[in-house]
Amino acid sequence: MQDGKYRVTVEGLRVINQIPDYYSGIGDRGDNVYVNVESLWEDPAGKPQYMHFTRQTLVYGDLFTSIGDLMEPRYKKSAPLQPIVYAGKKGKGLKNGDDVPYSPPWIRKAEITRDRLPMLLDEMAFTTHSGMAYIPSVWSWNEENERFSLWKNNFGNRIRESSRSIFRAFEDIRDKSGRGSRITKEDFLLESSALGLPVERIEAKRIDHGPTSRPIGMAMADDAFVFNPKVIVLNSISAEACASTDQGFGKGVLALEYTDGPEAGSAKYVLYLKIERM
């Protein structure tokens, strides 16, 4: 397997089932959500051996009341005089069946950007020993956004602990490929908990079904809701396997489902990522 340069993008998302998002005196105006991707570069021979990156979109939905810095808790900063910039339309939140930024969301029809969909994550060379781990998530937004800030801080603090597990994932992919076995989605699409990456845990009594900052895709476990997102582990072997395979949405496109358990509201979003050889 030769090393190669690959482009990784988040192409779009589809709303299968929205979170009920009730505003006092106004009614159901739909969801407000944004996409976050935490990324970790791993190179056992590099200096440094790992680097942490974050990409996130503007908010999609109805932000008719929103001012301030949308990616930090309101109490941390003074709100500016002008409303924040957002990617949605005033008075129109996301509803069941909506596609963002267009339909179908997995077929690119616009230029790639850094803060809107389709969103560029990376254009870089992977080797058999080095590559990226991507942890995408879809978040329901509200003006405080404190839970997201805590998630990001926790992730940053846990990088060193998880780097060895990601190195081992690269080794497993190399070993399987070296034996002549075909690399499949199950080899590079793993759970965060299996790699020692942070799992979001929220006490059940703290979850409500109105506008709140939380990840979509939480499941009930004992007395809490748990979010254990998928990780896409890409070196040159797994990136080529994904880029050359059609999973039903064109070559290189992965459909990632984020589904709440019924206790959390049964919201469901699908996020479409694409890996393509350059």
Phi, psi and omega in degrees: 000122180278151173288159181198167179260135184229150172253133179239126183225155164261113187279318183176186180216159178233135177268111175274315179214116184283162169278131172303125189232086189265130176250131186305124176080359184241324180104194186278110182252007177094181184273154166240118183221160171219162181253132176239141174228115171268132185233146179227116175277130182236126176212104185298339179260000185276165174226099005283170182278344178210151176219142184254132178230155177229136171231142176206149181274166164294170181280136174254130180140203183255109181247045187295342180254005196269130169221161178102188181272111190291344182256010175227151177302144183303322187291345184280335186222153174283139181289135177288171182287333184257149176298155177293159174277134180219165187264354181271193178239138180302130178084004183224100174274177181277136182238167177307132178090352180290143173246141179231129004269356181199179182241136349285148188286350181267355178254114187293126180232007181217166178290147179287141179234183179259346186223005177225166178272136358289138187244131178281130172263307182204153164228103187204164178272130173255151172238179178290339183255347184225155179173204187236150166244123182249134178237090180278152175206156176244127185242135168284135187253142161217177193292335181281310174060024185293321184296323178294319179298320178295320177301312182297316180296318179297318179298313180300325181285342185258004185302310184301322182294327187267348187299322180294323179295324179288321173305316180295326177296320174300317180297318179299320179294317178297317182296316181295317178296321180295335177276000179085010180275149180284135177277126181244174181303325182295341180279334184238000176249099190240167177272146180304316184298329180291339181253007179077014178276158187298140173246126180285131181229124182232129178302140184303322183291346181265358178266127171239174186252017175261198180293117180208151179276111178196158176285148173272134182115033181266140180237148180286131176219110185060243184254020184215161171265136184237136176245114184236080189290159176285151176240130175261114183258114186237116160248190184295333182286308182288327177297318179292321178299319179289315184298334184260005184244137176261113179269012181114356182229021184100158183299135175085356184264128175253131175260114182253121182265137175238106188235122174288147167293161183301329180291336182266358177118351175065024175294149179213125175235152173238128180250137184247115176254152180227135175241122181225140178284136183262000000 
